[in-house]
Amino acid sequence: MKTFNLENGPKIDSGFKTPDNYFENFSANLIQKLPTETLPEETKVISIFRKRKNIFMAVAAVLVLALMIPIAYRANTTNKEVDSATLENYLTQETNLSQYELIGEIEPENSNLISPQKKIKHETIEDVLATNPNIENLIIEN
């Protein structure tokens, strides 16, 4: 391989040339061009605070919505059904119906209030009576 020497080898022309005496006259040409260019007297001023105001308003609106959603959800999801205890208290206090009349009015096929009774095994009854020391109280109550 041949050794390569930059000083002796052929040089490639870049294709760009500076005009003759360009750098000697550069400062004089620059000073001549400066006063001829006029600046506009008033420049347009764009306020930063105007954009910030819009951003703050948008953030405030998002916060208000974020705080209102749980309140609106809670207001719309309140239980609108009357619970059974309230209904029972109303029927016993405000009407002249007795318990037997109320039971007679309830249709068994349409009501889930009346459920079939479960069968209790004799062994379970014997276990409860054997473990409960207050058998007399149970007999008196029933």
C-alpha positions in Angstrom: 0.0 0.0 0.0 1.3 3.5 -0.9 1.7 6.1 1.7 -0.6 9.0 1.3 0.7 12.5 1.8 -1.8 15.4 1.9 0.8 18.0 1.0 1.9 16.4 -2.3 -1.3 14.9 -3.5 -3.7 16.6 -6.0 -6.3 18.9 -4.3 -10.0 19.0 -5.1 -11.5 22.4 -5.7 -14.6 23.0 -3.4 -16.4 25.0 -6.0 -16.9 28.0 -3.7 -14.9 31.2 -4.0 -15.0 34.4 -2.0 -14.9 37.6 -3.9 -11.7 39.5 -4.1 -11.1 41.8 -1.1 -14.3 40.6 0.5 -13.1 40.5 4.1 -11.2 43.8 3.8 -14.4 45.6 2.8 -16.8 43.5 4.9 -16.9 45.9 7.9 -17.4 48.9 5.7 -20.2 47.3 3.8 -21.9 46.2 7.0 -21.9 49.7 8.5 -23.4 51.1 5.3 -26.3 48.6 5.3 -27.2 49.1 9.0 -28.6 52.7 8.8 -30.6 52.1 5.6 -32.7 49.3 7.3 -35.5 50.8 9.3 -37.2 49.0 12.1 -41.0 49.3 12.5 -41.8 51.8 15.2 -44.4 49.6 17.0 -44.0 46.0 17.5 -46.9 43.7 18.2 -47.0 42.6 21.8 -48.5 39.2 22.7 -49.5 38.8 26.3 -48.4 35.7 28.1 -51.0 36.2 30.8 -53.9 36.0 28.3 -52.9 32.4 27.5 -52.4 31.6 31.1 -55.8 33.0 32.0 -57.4 30.6 29.5 -55.4 27.7 30.8 -56.4 28.5 34.4 -60.0 28.7 33.4 -59.8 25.3 31.7 -58.1 23.7 34.7 -60.8 25.3 37.0 -63.6 23.9 34.8 -62.1 20.4 34.9 -61.7 20.5 38.7 -65.3 21.7 39.1 -66.5 18.8 36.9 -64.3 16.3 38.8 -65.8 17.4 42.1 -69.4 17.5 40.8 -69.4 14.0 39.3 -69.4 12.1 42.7 -72.0 14.4 44.1 -74.3 13.9 41.1 -73.7 10.2 41.1 -74.6 10.0 44.8 -77.7 12.0 44.4 -79.0 9.9 41.5 -78.2 6.5 43.0 -80.1 7.0 46.3 -82.3 4.0 47.1 -85.8 5.0 46.0 -87.3 1.7 47.3 -88.9 1.8 50.7 -87.3 -0.7 53.0 -89.4 -3.4 54.6 -89.1 -2.1 58.2 -90.5 1.3 57.1 -93.3 -0.2 55.2 -94.2 -2.5 58.1 -94.2 0.4 60.6 -96.4 2.4 58.3 -98.9 -0.4 57.9 -99.1 -1.1 61.6 -99.4 2.5 62.8 -101.3 4.3 60.0 -103.9 1.6 59.0 -106.6 -0.1 60.9 -105.6 -3.5 59.6 -104.6 -6.2 62.0 -101.7 -8.6 61.4 -104.0 -11.4 60.3 -105.7 -9.1 57.8 -102.4 -8.0 56.4 -101.2 -11.6 56.0 -104.5 -12.5 54.3 -104.0 -9.7 51.8 -100.6 -10.9 50.7 -100.7 -13.4 47.9 -98.2 -16.2 48.4 -97.4 -16.6 44.7 -96.6 -12.9 44.1 -94.8 -12.3 47.4 -91.3 -13.1 48.4 -92.1 -12.2 52.1 -93.6 -15.6 52.7 -91.0 -18.3 52.3 -91.5 -22.0 52.9 -90.5 -23.3 56.3 -87.5 -25.5 56.5 -87.7 -28.9 58.0 -85.7 -29.3 61.2 -84.3 -32.7 62.0 -84.9 -34.3 65.3 -81.2 -34.7 66.0 -80.7 -30.9 65.6 -83.5 -30.2 68.1 -82.0 -32.7 70.6 -78.5 -31.2 70.2 -79.9 -27.7 70.9 -81.8 -28.9 73.9 -78.8 -30.8 75.3 -76.4 -27.9 75.0 -78.8 -25.2 76.2 -79.0 -25.1 80.0 -82.1 -22.9 80.0 -84.6 -25.4 78.8 -87.3 -24.1 81.1 -87.0 -20.6 79.5 -87.4 -22.1 76.1 -90.5 -24.0 77.2 -92.0 -20.9 78.8 -91.4 -18.7 75.8 -93.2 -21.0 73.4 
